[in-house]
């Protein structure tokens, strides 16, 4: 199998290797590289205003989650 030199997402298979293990390694490398997420994000056009709105909502959700994690437990 060819190896992409820019992202290093290829897997070399030897005669003794199992194809299922090689597929798992390849999927893991693709997941770690983040190429699949980029491809999904670019699949459809998103207007700049909706992109900003989505990013702002995600930031709010992260902040809310962080504050909930740091908050003291409620008294009964």
Secondary structure, 3 states (H helix, E strand, C coil): CCCCCCCCCCCCCCCCCCHHHHHHHHHHHHHHHCHHHHHHHCCCCCCHHHHHHHHHHHHHHHHHHHHHHHCCCCCC
